[in-house]
Amino acid sequence: MKQYVSSAVERLSIDINAIAGLIASTQLPGGEIPWSPNDKTDPWDHVEAAMGLVTGGLFSEARRAFEWMVRTQLENGSWYAAYRKGLPEDMTQDSNQSSYIAVGLFHYYLVTQDMAFLRSLWPVVRSAIDFAVSLQAPGGEIYWALSPEGRLDPMALLTGSSSVYMSIKCALEISKILDDPVPSWQQALNQLGEAIRNKPHHFNMTKSRYAMDWFYPVLAGAITGNDARLRIDRFWKKFMVEGQGVRCVSDHPWVTIAETSELCLALCAMGNHRLAEIVFNWICDKRYEDGSYWCGHTYPDMTIWPEDKITWTNAVVLMAADALYHLTPAAGLFSHQAWGPEGFIGSASDVPHSVSFQR
């Protein structure tokens, strides 16, 4: 495992080995990464956990996670929404859950430059994105799923569509690297971005109580610049508990480490690293003695709930730390400045010299 050393990370006492180790110890022999031991696995959080492994330098474990995705992909390019120890538990086929592998694989490539692995998984990613794009509505939004019976559910979620937006962006970058262009994806991306920015009424199942609906359009890069700043400012008091973090749901007294870390990623994406670091500091003591992070806590009584050590929560803590302190060459993956009109323009040269990598 790589040991990433920087003055900022040392000051915050982030135990990268412990966090990555938690994810690796929860991973099943076949590569599947459940939420916690004996819990379910969903494809999106499985990929997020794999990204945590990559950030922590556990590349072989990350490859096993992607190889599990290869073995479980359905003929239409999707995955079931939930598994338990390899067996399908929820046979819904979710566009967002199925497309996120593109983000995970691009993240892996940015860190490792493993062209052979990128090429070997390209057919899987291509099929997954084709599935998600096949669920695009005439207005540009992405319908969320096929039912277990195979029927289209004509419901569009803002958070899910925003995540699909990021997935298509990353898939387009992989297609460029491999010189295998898919022009229809660019058209789908443009229409989806237009819907997210200008057609809020098309997202016909409101999740406005959930923090993810607040910041995911910014995190994914569909909303940028002054519009992003206005969006974050407008709902800050609705979701933020000053000194603690982000409420998962606006009307519940429950602060979650994952949503707070994702907000930090969104703030870094906008270029507001100062505020991101302030918020990240609020959660840095919300961890167990082994160095892994809580899922969340209630307030004001500060009861840890649930007490499970969640793989994907710990993964996104590492990703937020990476965005703040440039631990890996993928630190700028979500940065709006790293994405130009022609695609991703960030590079490993963006990593500051103050960070040293030691094996």
Secondary structure, DSSP 8 states (H G I E B T S, - for coil): --EEE-HHHHHHT--HHHHHHHHHHHS-TTS---SSTT--B-HHHHHHHHHHHHHTT-HHHHHHHHHHHHHH--TTS--EEEEETTEEEEEEEEHHHHHTHHHHHHHHHHHH--HHHHHHHHHHHHHHHHHHHHTB-TTS-BEEEE-TTS-EEEEE-HHHHHHHHHHHHHHHHHHHHTT---HHHHHHHHHHHHHHHH-GGG--S--TTBHHHHHHHHHTTSS-HHHHHHHHHHTHHHHEETTTEEESBTTS-EEEHHHHHHHHHHHHHHT-HHHHHHHHHHHTT-B-TTS-B-SEEETTT--B-S-S--HHHHHHHHHHHHHHH--STTTTTT-GGGEETTEE---GGGS-TT-EEE-
